[in-house]
Amino acid sequence: MNLSRRQLLIDSAVLGLGTSPPGPAFSQTLSNRAVHLIIAQAAATTPDVIARLLAPRMQSRWNQAFVVENRAGASGAIGMEAVAKAAPDGLSLQVNVSTTVTLPLFYSKLSFDPLSSFAPISHLGATNFNLTVHPSVPVQSVKEWVEWAKSQSGQLSYASPGLGTHHHLCMELLKQTAGVDLLHIPYKAAGQAYTDFIGGQVLTMFMPMHNAVGFAKDGRIRILAGTKRERFHLQPNLPSLHESGIKDFNVEAWYALWGPQGLTSEWVSKYNQLVREVLAEPEVLQGFEGEGIVARASTPSELAKIGQDEFNLWRKVLRESGVKPA
């Protein structure tokens, strides 16, 4: 990766940071037990991939074991509950995706709050979602997509891997902003949704950039636009929904590191610094780029605000769509 590409991928919050390992004084405070990076999603999902990129480099810098542990299920609630109930000793953390902040909007009996039950540590990175169609659909632009969707008179359906995913939420937002009516078909997993989409059983959906680009290369789908307001760094030739006429549409999938509530400010600070150092490593940047992710650190307070803003956005969207927590 050349210097210009590295600079493209690193947020200003990451630039200029030192890369030396922590001093001996801090090393002596670490436990001989492993730090568990708990992932509330299944193996091979983006949070899992991110954690497995970070863990060995965190381990190397601190000479401390870091173990990635998948606790998937209940839309992420199982893994998140495990971290919420963990001792705030710095040995239990989670790498999670932004949509998990919406869990209270779908489930009323959670034992934790996705924001207040966790200590924010740092933003890790973000990716673009793409509006896509099956190649049999006779549209080449967002404007044509809107006209086509309106012509279906509510008979058009879209796929997602389930309630509360970006695939689902982005389409609900687009339905409201573009004034179109589509039926949501939630699947149990992304692979199942993609299989039916590629097979033509479902004709449109939102998809994360790295999946969409892969399927589009051999003509299995067509990409129309990205969800970020400005063009995404890794898709400079793809127009955004905003510039395609869906004004102020601005969504990105982001990933972050959190600890249990009560994690001391010292631990939060040290983990935040560790994240910044690891995100500056070329191998990590390359790994993120391969997943369509732009690396981006933040302060803990910035992450807390990002999470609250995310919750507020989707609360409004879901209220207008009539979704109520079960």
C-alpha positions as CSV (number, residue, x, y, z in Angstrom):
1,M,0.0,0.0,0.0
2,N,1.5,3.4,-1.0
3,L,1.5,6.4,1.2
4,S,-1.4,8.2,-0.6
5,R,-3.6,5.1,0.0
6,R,-2.6,4.9,3.6
7,Q,-3.5,8.6,4.1
8,L,-6.8,8.0,2.4
9,L,-7.7,5.3,4.9
10,I,-6.6,6.9,8.1
11,D,-8.9,9.4,9.8
12,S,-7.2,12.5,11.1
13,A,-7.8,11.2,14.6
14,V,-5.3,8.4,13.9
15,L,-2.6,10.4,12.2
16,G,0.5,11.4,14.1
17,L,0.3,8.8,16.9
18,G,3.3,6.9,18.2
19,T,3.6,3.2,17.6
20,S,5.8,2.2,20.5
21,P,4.4,-0.5,22.9
22,P,3.3,0.4,26.4
23,G,5.9,0.8,29.0
24,P,6.9,-1.8,31.6
25,A,4.9,-0.1,34.4
26,F,1.6,-0.8,32.6
27,S,2.7,-4.3,31.4
28,Q,3.0,-5.3,35.1
29,T,-0.6,-4.4,35.7
30,L,-1.9,-6.8,33.1
31,S,-3.5,-10.1,34.1
32,N,-2.2,-13.5,33.1
33,R,-5.7,-14.2,31.9
34,A,-6.7,-13.5,28.3
35,V,-8.6,-10.4,27.2
36,H,-11.8,-11.6,25.5
37,L,-13.0,-9.7,22.4
38,I,-16.6,-10.8,22.3
39,I,-18.4,-10.6,19.0
40,A,-22.2,-10.6,19.1
41,Q,-22.3,-11.9,15.5
42,A,-21.3,-15.1,13.8
43,A,-17.9,-16.0,12.5
44,A,-16.8,-14.3,9.2
45,T,-19.1,-11.3,9.7
46,T,-17.5,-7.9,9.5
47,P,-17.2,-7.4,13.3
48,D,-15.6,-10.8,13.6
49,V,-13.1,-10.1,10.8
50,I,-12.2,-6.7,12.4
51,A,-11.6,-8.4,15.7
52,R,-9.4,-11.1,14.2
53,L,-7.3,-8.4,12.5
54,L,-6.9,-6.4,15.7
55,A,-6.4,-9.1,18.3
56,P,-2.9,-10.4,17.3
57,R,-1.6,-6.9,17.0
58,M,-3.0,-5.9,20.3
59,Q,-1.5,-9.0,21.8
60,S,1.9,-8.2,20.3
61,R,1.9,-4.7,21.6
62,W,0.9,-5.5,25.2
63,N,2.4,-9.0,25.4
64,Q,-1.1,-10.0,26.6
65,A,-3.3,-12.7,25.2
66,F,-6.3,-11.5,23.2
67,V,-9.0,-14.1,22.3
68,V,-11.8,-13.5,19.9
69,E,-15.0,-15.2,21.1
70,N,-18.2,-15.4,19.0
71,R,-21.5,-15.3,21.0
72,A,-24.0,-14.9,18.2
73,G,-27.8,-15.0,18.5
74,A,-30.9,-13.0,19.3
75,S,-29.8,-10.2,16.9
76,G,-26.7,-9.6,18.9
77,A,-28.3,-9.5,22.3
78,I,-26.6,-12.7,23.6
79,G,-23.1,-11.4,23.1
80,M,-23.9,-7.9,24.2
81,E,-25.5,-9.2,27.4
82,A,-22.3,-11.2,28.2
83,V,-20.2,-8.0,28.0
84,A,-22.8,-5.9,29.9
85,K,-22.6,-8.4,32.8
86,A,-18.9,-8.8,32.7
87,A,-16.6,-7.5,35.5
88,P,-15.2,-4.0,34.5
89,D,-11.6,-5.3,34.8
90,G,-10.4,-4.7,31.3
91,L,-10.6,-8.4,30.3
92,S,-14.0,-8.3,28.5
93,L,-14.6,-6.1,25.5
94,Q,-16.8,-6.2,22.4
95,V,-16.3,-5.2,18.8
96,N,-19.8,-4.4,17.5
97,V,-21.7,-3.0,14.5
98,S,-23.6,0.3,14.8
99,T,-27.1,-1.2,14.2
100,T,-27.0,-3.0,17.6
101,V,-27.9,0.4,19.2
102,T,-31.4,-0.2,17.6
103,L,-32.1,-3.4,19.6
104,P,-34.5,-1.6,22.1
105,L,-36.6,-0.5,19.1
106,F,-37.3,-4.1,18.3
107,Y,-37.1,-5.9,21.6
108,S,-38.7,-4.5,24.8
109,K,-37.3,-7.1,27.3
110,L,-33.5,-6.6,26.9
111,S,-31.5,-6.9,30.1
112,F,-29.2,-4.1,29.0
113,D,-29.2,-0.8,27.2
114,P,-27.0,-0.8,24.0
115,L,-25.5,2.6,25.0
116,S,-25.7,3.2,28.8
117,S,-24.7,-0.4,29.7
118,F,-21.3,-0.1,28.0
119,A,-18.2,2.1,28.2
120,P,-17.3,3.6,24.8
121,I,-13.7,3.2,23.9
122,S,-13.1,4.0,20.3
123,H,-14.7,4.0,16.8
124,L,-12.8,1.5,14.6
125,G,-14.0,2.1,11.1
126,A,-16.9,2.5,8.7
127,T,-18.1,1.2,5.3
128,N,-20.6,2.2,2.6
129,F,-23.8,0.3,1.8
130,N,-25.0,0.1,-1.8
131,L,-28.4,0.1,-3.3
132,T,-28.5,-2.8,-5.7
133,V,-30.8,-4.5,-8.2
134,H,-31.0,-7.8,-10.0
135,P,-29.6,-7.5,-13.5
136,S,-33.0,-8.3,-14.9
137,V,-34.4,-5.0,-13.5
138,P,-34.5,-2.4,-16.3
139,V,-33.0,0.5,-14.4
140,Q,-29.6,2.1,-14.5
141,S,-30.0,5.0,-12.0
142,V,-31.6,5.9,-8.7
143,K,-34.2,8.0,-10.5
144,E,-35.1,5.1,-12.7
145,W,-35.2,2.8,-9.6
146,V,-37.7,5.2,-7.9
147,E,-39.9,5.3,-11.0
148,W,-39.7,1.5,-11.3
149,A,-40.5,0.9,-7.6
150,K,-43.5,3.2,-7.8
151,S,-44.8,1.4,-10.9
152,Q,-45.0,-1.9,-8.9
153,S,-47.9,-0.6,-6.8
154,G,-46.7,-2.1,-3.5
155,Q,-46.0,-5.5,-5.0
156,L,-42.2,-5.1,-5.0
157,S,-40.2,-6.9,-2.2
158,Y,-36.7,-6.4,-0.9
159,A,-34.4,-8.8,1.1
160,S,-32.4,-8.4,4.3
161,P,-30.7,-10.7,6.7
162,G,-33.2,-9.7,9.4
163,L,-34.8,-6.9,11.4
164,G,-32.5,-4.1,12.4
165,T,-29.7,-4.8,9.9
166,H,-28.5,-2.0,7.7
167,H,-30.0,-3.9,4.7
168,H,-33.4,-3.4,6.4
169,L,-33.0,0.1,7.9
170,C,-31.6,1.7,4.8
171,M,-34.5,0.5,2.7
172,E,-37.0,1.7,5.3
173,L,-35.4,5.1,5.2
174,L,-35.3,5.1,1.4
175,K,-39.0,4.1,1.3
176,Q,-39.8,7.2,3.4
177,T,-37.6,9.7,1.6
178,A,-38.5,8.5,-1.9
179,G,-42.1,7.8,-1.3
180,V,-42.1,4.2,-2.5
181,D,-43.7,1.1,-1.1
182,L,-41.8,-2.2,-0.8
183,L,-42.5,-5.4,1.2
184,H,-39.7,-6.5,3.6
185,I,-38.6,-10.1,3.4
186,P,-36.3,-10.8,6.3
187,Y,-34.0,-13.9,6.1
188,K,-32.2,-15.6,8.9
189,A,-28.7,-14.9,7.4
190,A,-27.1,-12.7,4.8
191,G,-26.1,-15.7,2.7
192,Q,-29.7,-16.8,2.3
193,A,-30.8,-13.4,1.3
194,Y,-28.0,-13.0,-1.2
195,T,-28.8,-16.4,-2.8
196,D,-32.4,-15.5,-3.4
197,F,-31.4,-12.1,-4.6
198,I,-28.9,-13.3,-7.1
199,G,-31.4,-16.0,-8.2
200,G,-34.0,-13.4,-9.0
201,Q,-36.5,-14.4,-6.3
202,V,-36.0,-10.9,-4.8
203,L,-35.1,-8.0,-7.1
204,T,-33.6,-5.3,-5.0
205,M,-31.8,-4.8,-1.7
206,F,-29.1,-2.9,0.1
207,M,-25.8,-4.6,0.5
208,P,-22.4,-3.7,2.1
209,M,-19.9,-2.5,-0.3
210,H,-17.5,-5.4,-0.2
211,N,-20.3,-7.9,-1.0
212,A,-21.9,-5.7,-3.6
213,V,-18.6,-5.1,-5.5
214,G,-17.8,-8.8,-5.5
215,F,-21.2,-9.8,-6.9
216,A,-21.2,-7.0,-9.4
217,K,-17.9,-7.9,-11.0
218,D,-19.3,-10.9,-12.8
219,G,-22.7,-9.3,-13.5
220,R,-24.8,-11.0,-10.9
221,I,-26.1,-7.7,-9.5
222,R,-26.1,-4.1,-10.5
223,I,-25.0,-1.3,-8.1
224,L,-26.8,2.0,-8.4
225,A,-25.6,4.2,-5.5
226,G,-24.0,4.4,-2.1
227,T,-25.6,5.4,1.2
228,K,-23.0,7.9,2.5
229,R,-23.9,11.5,1.7
230,E,-20.5,12.1,0.0
231,R,-18.9,9.6,-2.3
232,F,-17.2,6.9,-0.4
233,H,-13.4,6.9,-0.5
234,L,-13.2,3.3,-1.7
235,Q,-15.9,3.8,-4.3
236,P,-15.0,7.2,-5.9
237,N,-16.9,6.5,-9.1
238,L,-20.2,5.5,-7.5
239,P,-22.7,8.3,-7.0
240,S,-24.3,8.7,-3.6
241,L,-28.1,8.5,-3.0
242,H,-27.9,12.2,-1.9
243,E,-26.4,13.3,-5.2
244,S,-28.8,11.1,-7.1
245,G,-31.8,13.0,-5.8
246,I,-32.5,11.4,-2.4
247,K,-31.5,14.5,-0.5
248,D,-29.7,14.3,2.8
249,F,-29.6,10.5,2.7
250,N,-26.5,9.7,4.8
251,V,-25.9,6.3,6.3
252,E,-22.8,4.3,7.0
253,A,-22.2,1.1,8.8
254,W,-19.6,1.7,11.5
255,Y,-17.8,-0.6,14.0
256,A,-16.5,0.2,17.5
257,L,-14.9,-1.1,20.6
258,W,-16.8,-1.0,23.9
259,G,-16.2,-2.3,27.4
260,P,-18.7,-3.0,30.2
261,Q,-20.1,-0.1,32.2
262,G,-17.8,0.8,35.0
263,L,-14.6,0.3,33.1
264,T,-12.2,2.7,34.6
265,S,-11.1,5.8,32.8
266,E,-7.5,4.5,32.9
267,W,-8.5,1.3,31.1
268,V,-10.6,3.3,28.6
269,S,-7.6,5.6,27.9
270,K,-5.1,2.8,27.4
271,Y,-7.4,0.8,25.2
272,N,-8.1,3.9,23.1
273,Q,-4.4,4.6,22.6
274,L,-3.9,0.9,21.7
275,V,-6.6,1.1,19.1
276,R,-5.0,4.2,17.5
277,E,-1.7,2.6,17.3
278,V,-3.0,-0.6,15.8
279,L,-5.2,1.2,13.3
280,A,-2.1,3.0,12.0
281,E,-0.4,-0.3,11.0
282,P,-0.2,-0.9,7.2
283,E,-1.3,-4.5,7.5
284,V,-4.4,-3.5,9.4
285,L,-5.2,-0.8,6.9
286,Q,-4.9,-3.3,4.1
287,G,-7.1,-5.8,5.9
288,F,-9.7,-3.1,6.5
289,E,-9.6,-2.0,2.9
290,G,-10.1,-5.6,1.8
291,E,-13.4,-5.5,3.7
292,G,-14.4,-2.1,2.3
293,I,-13.7,-0.4,5.6
294,V,-12.1,3.0,6.2
295,A,-10.1,2.9,9.5
296,R,-11.2,5.6,11.9
297,A,-10.5,6.1,15.6
298,S,-12.3,8.4,17.9
299,T,-12.3,9.6,21.5
300,P,-14.7,7.8,23.9
301,S,-17.0,10.8,24.1
302,E,-17.1,11.1,20.3
303,L,-18.2,7.4,20.1
304,A,-20.9,8.0,22.7
305,K,-22.3,10.8,20.6
306,I,-22.1,8.8,17.4
307,G,-24.0,6.0,19.1
308,Q,-26.7,8.3,20.4
309,D,-27.1,10.0,17.0
310,E,-27.4,6.5,15.4
311,F,-30.2,5.5,17.8
312,N,-32.0,8.8,17.3
313,L,-32.0,8.4,13.5
314,W,-33.4,4.9,13.4
315,R,-35.9,5.6,16.2
316,K,-37.5,8.3,14.0
317,V,-37.4,6.0,10.9
318,L,-39.0,3.1,12.7
319,R,-41.6,5.2,14.3
320,E,-42.7,6.4,11.0
321,S,-42.7,2.9,9.5
322,G,-44.9,1.6,12.4
323,V,-42.4,-0.8,13.9
324,K,-43.0,-1.4,17.6
325,P,-40.8,-3.4,20.0
326,A,-42.0,-6.9,20.7
